Amino acid sequence: MLEIKALEAGYGETLILRGINLNVAEGALVAVLGANGAGKTTLNMTISGVVRPRGGEVRFAGQSLAALSPPEIVSLGLIHVPE
């Protein structure tokens, strides 16, 4: 359902995510754990369309999210709820 392949993203000159691969099946529960500064928020914001990927691909239900705005991504049923 959610497919991430070779994802790269960051802020300005700084690359935070490098080569992230993740597959989440429909109905699965996933937790992303890591230390402060490990890239958890950047990953969520990139999936949500707030941060644009520099490389790789994010697909949801078979559709690329690359050209979609955050509201368009939410309309597909993919939601980012920060803590």
N, C-alpha and C positions, 0 to 999 in steps of 0.2 A: 504494500500500500504506500509506504514512504520509502523511497530509494535515494540514497545519497552515494555518489560515486566521485572519488578523487577531489573532494571539495576543498577549495582554498578561499579564504576570506580574511579580511582584516580592516584596519583603519589607517587611512593615510598611507605612509610608506611601510607601516608595520604589518606583516603577515602573521595572523594569529592561528588560523587553521591551515594545516598542510596535509593534503592527501586523506581526508576523512572519508571512510566508507561505512555505511550503515544501512541495513534493511530492517524495516519494521512491518510485520505482517498485520493484516486487519485483526482487530481485537486484542492485539498484544499490548502489554504494559512495559514501558522501558524507563529506566532511571539513568540519567547521565550524572556521574559522580566525579569529583576531582577537586583538587586544591584551588584556592583563590588564584585567579589568573591563568587557569588551565584552558579556558576557551568555552566554557559551558554556555555563558550568556551569548557569546558571539555565534555559537552554533545555533542556538534558539532564534536569535535575531536574523540570522541568514536564512534559516528555514522559513521564517515568517515574512521575509522580503524586506525587512527594515535595513539590513546590511546586504548589499549585492555581492554575489560570489565573484571572485577573480578568476576562478577556474573550477572545473568539475561540473557536476550536475545535481540538481535536486528535483525529484519527481514525486508527485502525489497522485495516487490512483491512475498512474500511467501518463499523467500530464506534466510537462516541464513547467516549473514555477519561475523560470528565468526572466520572463518578460512581464510577469504579473505584479501588480501593486499589492501591498499588504491587505487592503479591503477585498481585493479579488481572491487572494489566497484564503481569507476567512470564509468567503462565500462558497469555497469548495469544501469547507468543513474542517480545515486545518487551523487550529487556534493556538496561540502562544499566550499563556497566562503566567505573568511573572509572579514570583512569591510575594 
